[in-house]
Amino acid sequence: MLARVAARVSKGVRPVRVNFAAYSTKAEDKDDVENADSWMGFDGDLDAATEDGTATWLQAVRNIIDLQEEDKLHEQRKRQEAHAALQITRVVEIDEFGRAYGTGRRKTSNARVWIKPAAEEGKGIIRINKKDMTDYFTRDTHRHELLLPFLEVKRLGDFDVMANVRGGGLTGQAGAVRHGISRALEKFNPDFRPPLKKAGFMTRDPRMVERKKPGQKKARKQFQWVKR
């Protein structure tokens, strides 16, 4: 570097100022000199040990880890308390006739459902629009869909069901009645909610028929394309 500067001066070129202090390896900062022997912020003797024979630096690291774990547990406890404060206390809702009511919806079908304990255990009756379930729903898939909430809570045949359903087709009506039965079971016994919620019976199915598009035959299907 000095040779280059001397050559530039001899040629009449303006010399370049070089900060040689930046290349110095000597620690001029007082704090750096004092902390030169520190390791990861530990200023004690690295060779020292506690009464049980554990190195002091290792014990310091363990203390830091313990503090971090305590902070994590504290944050987790605060989240749990906040979640518990938002919990809704659900109560039994039964009318003077001993019935629980639930409204169900699916596609364009709406169902109003009442349930009550069966007169004879294991011989519950399900009536849809004043008709027996087997007469109203002729398909086994529709009948099975109505029984799914009772199977989930293991109470098949223990309730009488009366439902009034309007709108849509048989598939939509079966889904609406199932939704109404699930909500009515929750009103009858709030302990039924967790298994029904886990099975997805408490949530209204948002799927609807997609509308027809202009210039197309149906929602997705298009007219046959003719080149000429």
Stockholm file with secondary structure:
# STOCKHOLM 1.0

chainA/1-228         MLARVAARVSKGVRPVRVNFAAYSTKAEDKDDVENADSWMGFDGDLDAATEDGTATWLQAVRNIIDLQEEDKLHEQRKRQEAHAALQITRVVEIDEFGRAYGTGRRKTSNARVWIKPAAEEGKGIIRINKKDMTDYFTRDTHRHELLLPFLEVKRLGDFDVMANVRGGGLTGQAGAVRHGISRALEKFNPDFRPPLKKAGFMTRDPRMVERKKPGQKKARKQFQWVKR
#=GR chainA/1-228 SS CHHHHHHHHHTTCCCCCCCGGGGCCSCCCHHHHHTTTCBTTBCSCTTCBCTTSCBHHHHHHHHHHHHHHHHHHHHHHHHHHHHHHTCCCCCCCCCTTSCEEEEEEETTEEEEEEEEECSSTTCCCEEETTEEHHHHCCSHHHHHHHHHHHHHTTCTTSEEEEEEEESSCHHHHHHHHHHHHHHHHHHHCGGGHHHHHHHTCSSCCCCCCCCCCTTSSSSSCCCCCCCC
#=GC SS_cons         CHHHHHHHHHTTCCCCCCCGGGGCCSCCCHHHHHTTTCBTTBCSCTTCBCTTSCBHHHHHHHHHHHHHHHHHHHHHHHHHHHHHHTCCCCCCCCCTTSCEEEEEEETTEEEEEEEEECSSTTCCCEEETTEEHHHHCCSHHHHHHHHHHHHHTTCTTSEEEEEEEESSCHHHHHHHHHHHHHHHHHHHCGGGHHHHHHHTCSSCCCCCCCCCCTTSSSSSCCCCCCCC
//
